[in-house]
Amino acid sequence: MAAEKRVVFRSAWLPWALLAPQAAVIAVFFYWPAAQTVLQSMQQSDAFGTSVEWIGLQNFANLWDDPTYLASFSTTAIFSILVAGFGITLSLLLAVFADRVVRGTTFYRTLLIWPYAVAPAVAGVLWLFMFSPSIGVVAYALRMVGFEWNHLLNGTQAMALIVMAAVWKQLSYNFLFFVAGLQSIPKSLIEAAAIDGAGPWRRFWTIQFPLLSPTTFFLLVINVVFAFFDTFGIVDAATSGGPGKDTSILVYKVYYDGFKALDLGGSAAQSVVLMVLVVTLTVLQFRFVEKKVNY
Amino acid sequence: MVERRPALGLLAHAVLILGVVVVALPIYITFVASTHTAEEIVQVPMPMLPGGHGLDNYTTALLGGGPGAGSTAAVGRMMFVSLVTALVITFGKIAISLLSAFAIVYFRFRFRMFFFWAIFVTLMLPVEVRILPTYKVVADLGMLNSFTGLTVPLIASATATFLFRQFFLTVPDELVEAARVDGAGPMRFFIDVLVPLSATSIAALFVIQFIYGWNQYLWPLLVTTQESMYPVVIGIKRMIAGGDSQNQWNLVMATAMLAMIPPALVVILMQKWFVKGLVDTEK
């Protein structure tokens, strides 16, 4: 595909007019605030914005010395590893079996994809309701088998709750990509292996799984991005970062410190750290795209 | 299917059915809870079959004013706010991205690639990383608690611009030449040739962006403080205020069902474009 058109239109003003709306939106609502964030991360101001002091990298040094921030980092790391791990494993399992069935593929697909449409915050509310220690159905069932569930007191259980809600929400997305990935593996490869006497189990590990590795890697990045940035609604609705700070992931902490605790400089410094993370993840994601083209 | 293994086929169906059941369970429980009275739900364990108060609950939720410790605003109004927000974001994104991609692909001008990259880099600046200053801009512009504030800051789209650019590059040059011969100017060509050709991409983006717009949470949480401007996703969260016994879970669950129906319908009815949209926007 050519990166340039050979035949183009000529006009001195039209392209500028066409670009104007998008350029205005990104300038006012993306670049200006992003620049402000970087500036604020090097300033210290009181909650009313009356005094502003230039303090260089002090906010970042404070973050580094702040045990709650480091704890939030490890909370986020654990959360995203669990979400990506469980999400990818379960959806791969479902996709492999969906690839096997001859009849009913569309039926299963339809029933498996729609959680994509559920808002993260709504997903959080649904899982909260099922696992509510006093009235939740699942909490009740767990109690019947002798397992005491109370995510309001137990940080590990609160983490389990948001992981389940996030995996449930992201399952459909992973599933669709794995189904597409499996369909793109040539049937002749599988048939040749079958003739050579390789059973389904062996074929999966020696052919399908290795050939799916680009998809798996891509989904790994996407799931980590999802766990980092798109799960704010789940956390806010299901646990509000609690108990204590046990489920306070980075994005939740930025919001809390900025809007509830009104620590502008600290919140801005956290935003800058997040910005660096997004850039890293996006670059990783595009590295993958280049690889896929050559593949 | 490579070989006949009835046992494995059976296992495949069993696993898939189990998957479907687990995925559907939260929705089933939500639906059941939305058809009982609040008193019936707080009994442990709550009933597992639908009850007879569905109509009452949905009417109360939609019209508002029901009992409850949290917000009791009318969900009907919230659904309207969500719908307008989602549609403005969707069509706004599609429209300004079509225009930008058209400018970048079909014209030569200074800073062309600069604009392309400037739009592209916004992909790396989600709301979460610039939350306070963006809020401040919107507040300074007097856009809090308005549809403009809910939608315009989210309308830029790197993915849509990129997708349309990729698509425009595949459109044969002969079409431009033919349009020129027929005396059509750039805008005529854009409206009569390029936009109709992009119909599939537009449909695919519609599904993805509609869901994106409808499910927004963090941004509306910041810019709306009046009940009349809550989208339904925020409304649900505001309804949960007290402990488990004070919440009107029947109404919360009815609202959750209402909040899920429009995007779920879009995904299911436009399944073909949804899958295409997902695959295309992530490339």
Chai-1 contact restraints between the chains, C-beta under 6 A:
chainA,res_idxA,chainB,res_idxB,connection_type,confidence,min_distance_angstrom,max_distance_angstrom,comment,restraint_id
A,M1,B,L169,contact,1.0,0.0,6.0,A-B,restraint_1
A,K5,B,V105,contact,1.0,0.0,6.0,A-B,restraint_2
A,R6,B,D173,contact,1.0,0.0,6.0,A-B,restraint_3
A,V7,B,D173,contact,1.0,0.0,6.0,A-B,restraint_4
A,V7,B,V176,contact,1.0,0.0,6.0,A-B,restraint_5
A,V7,B,E177,contact,1.0,0.0,6.0,A-B,restraint_6
A,V8,B,Y106,contact,1.0,0.0,6.0,A-B,restraint_7
A,V8,B,F107,contact,1.0,0.0,6.0,A-B,restraint_8
A,V8,B,R108,contact,1.0,0.0,6.0,A-B,restraint_9
A,F9,B,Y106,contact,1.0,0.0,6.0,A-B,restraint_10
A,F9,B,F107,contact,1.0,0.0,6.0,A-B,restraint_11
A,F9,B,P186,contact,1.0,0.0,6.0,A-B,restraint_12
A,P15,B,A103,contact,1.0,0.0,6.0,A-B,restraint_13
A,P15,B,F107,contact,1.0,0.0,6.0,A-B,restraint_14
A,P15,B,F109,contact,1.0,0.0,6.0,A-B,restraint_15
A,L18,B,L99,contact,1.0,0.0,6.0,A-B,restraint_16
A,L18,B,F102,contact,1.0,0.0,6.0,A-B,restraint_17
A,L18,B,A103,contact,1.0,0.0,6.0,A-B,restraint_18
A,L19,B,S100,contact,1.0,0.0,6.0,A-B,restraint_19
A,L19,B,A103,contact,1.0,0.0,6.0,A-B,restraint_20
A,L19,B,F115,contact,1.0,0.0,6.0,A-B,restraint_21
A,P21,B,I96,contact,1.0,0.0,6.0,A-B,restraint_22
A,Q22,B,I96,contact,1.0,0.0,6.0,A-B,restraint_23
A,Q22,B,S100,contact,1.0,0.0,6.0,A-B,restraint_24
A,Q22,B,A156,contact,1.0,0.0,6.0,A-B,restraint_25
A,V25,B,I155,contact,1.0,0.0,6.0,A-B,restraint_26
A,V25,B,A156,contact,1.0,0.0,6.0,A-B,restraint_27
A,I26,B,T122,contact,1.0,0.0,6.0,A-B,restraint_28
A,I26,B,A156,contact,1.0,0.0,6.0,A-B,restraint_29
A,F29,B,P153,contact,1.0,0.0,6.0,A-B,restraint_30
A,F30,B,T122,contact,1.0,0.0,6.0,A-B,restraint_31
A,F30,B,L125,contact,1.0,0.0,6.0,A-B,restraint_32
A,P33,B,R130,contact,1.0,0.0,6.0,A-B,restraint_33
A,P33,B,P133,contact,1.0,0.0,6.0,A-B,restraint_34
A,P33,B,T134,contact,1.0,0.0,6.0,A-B,restraint_35
A,P33,B,V137,contact,1.0,0.0,6.0,A-B,restraint_36
A,A34,B,L125,contact,1.0,0.0,6.0,A-B,restraint_37
A,A34,B,R130,contact,1.0,0.0,6.0,A-B,restraint_38
A,Q36,B,P133,contact,1.0,0.0,6.0,A-B,restraint_39
A,T37,B,R130,contact,1.0,0.0,6.0,A-B,restraint_40
A,T37,B,P133,contact,1.0,0.0,6.0,A-B,restraint_41
A,L94,B,G19,contact,1.0,0.0,6.0,A-B,restraint_42
A,F97,B,A12,contact,1.0,0.0,6.0,A-B,restraint_43
A,F97,B,V15,contact,1.0,0.0,6.0,A-B,restraint_44
A,F97,B,L16,contact,1.0,0.0,6.0,A-B,restraint_45
A,R100,B,A12,contact,1.0,0.0,6.0,A-B,restraint_46
A,V101,B,A12,contact,1.0,0.0,6.0,A-B,restraint_47
A,V102,B,M1,contact,1.0,0.0,6.0,A-B,restraint_48
A,Y108,B,L16,contact,1.0,0.0,6.0,A-B,restraint_49
A,L111,B,V20,contact,1.0,0.0,6.0,A-B,restraint_50
A,L112,B,V23,contact,1.0,0.0,6.0,A-B,restraint_51
A,W114,B,A264,contact,1.0,0.0,6.0,A-B,restraint_52
A,W114,B,V267,contact,1.0,0.0,6.0,A-B,restraint_53
A,A117,B,I211,contact,1.0,0.0,6.0,A-B,restraint_54
A,A117,B,P263,contact,1.0,0.0,6.0,A-B,restraint_55
A,A117,B,A264,contact,1.0,0.0,6.0,A-B,restraint_56
A,A117,B,V267,contact,1.0,0.0,6.0,A-B,restraint_57
A,V118,B,M260,contact,1.0,0.0,6.0,A-B,restraint_58
A,A119,B,N215,contact,1.0,0.0,6.0,A-B,restraint_59
A,A119,B,V233,contact,1.0,0.0,6.0,A-B,restraint_60
A,A121,B,Y217,contact,1.0,0.0,6.0,A-B,restraint_61
A,A121,B,V233,contact,1.0,0.0,6.0,A-B,restraint_62
A,A121,B,K237,contact,1.0,0.0,6.0,A-B,restraint_63
A,V122,B,A256,contact,1.0,0.0,6.0,A-B,restraint_64
A,V122,B,A259,contact,1.0,0.0,6.0,A-B,restraint_65
A,V125,B,I236,contact,1.0,0.0,6.0,A-B,restraint_66
A,V125,B,A256,contact,1.0,0.0,6.0,A-B,restraint_67
A,L126,B,P26,contact,1.0,0.0,6.0,A-B,restraint_68
A,L126,B,T30,contact,1.0,0.0,6.0,A-B,restraint_69
A,M130,B,I29,contact,1.0,0.0,6.0,A-B,restraint_70
A,S132,B,D244,contact,1.0,0.0,6.0,A-B,restraint_71
A,S134,B,D244,contact,1.0,0.0,6.0,A-B,restraint_72
A,I135,B,V42,contact,1.0,0.0,6.0,A-B,restraint_73
A,I135,B,D244,contact,1.0,0.0,6.0,A-B,restraint_74
A,V137,B,I29,contact,1.0,0.0,6.0,A-B,restraint_75
A,V137,B,P45,contact,1.0,0.0,6.0,A-B,restraint_76
A,Y140,B,V44,contact,1.0,0.0,6.0,A-B,restraint_77
A,Y140,B,P45,contact,1.0,0.0,6.0,A-B,restraint_78
A,I190,B,V2,contact,1.0,0.0,6.0,A-B,restraint_79
A,E191,B,V2,contact,1.0,0.0,6.0,A-B,restraint_80
A,A194,B,V2,contact,1.0,0.0,6.0,A-B,restraint_81
A,A194,B,E3,contact,1.0,0.0,6.0,A-B,restraint_82
A,F229,B,P126,contact,1.0,0.0,6.0,A-B,restraint_83
A,F229,B,E128,contact,1.0,0.0,6.0,A-B,restraint_84
A,F232,B,L218,contact,1.0,0.0,6.0,A-B,restraint_85
A,G233,B,Y217,contact,1.0,0.0,6.0,A-B,restraint_86
A,A237,B,K237,contact,1.0,0.0,6.0,A-B,restraint_87
A,V251,B,E128,contact,1.0,0.0,6.0,A-B,restraint_88
A,G258,B,L132,contact,1.0,0.0,6.0,A-B,restraint_89
A,S267,B,L132,contact,1.0,0.0,6.0,A-B,restraint_90
A,S271,B,V129,contact,1.0,0.0,6.0,A-B,restraint_91
A,L274,B,V129,contact,1.0,0.0,6.0,A-B,restraint_92
A,M275,B,V129,contact,1.0,0.0,6.0,A-B,restraint_93
A,V278,B,M124,contact,1.0,0.0,6.0,A-B,restraint_94
A,V279,B,M124,contact,1.0,0.0,6.0,A-B,restraint_95
A,T282,B,M124,contact,1.0,0.0,6.0,A-B,restraint_96
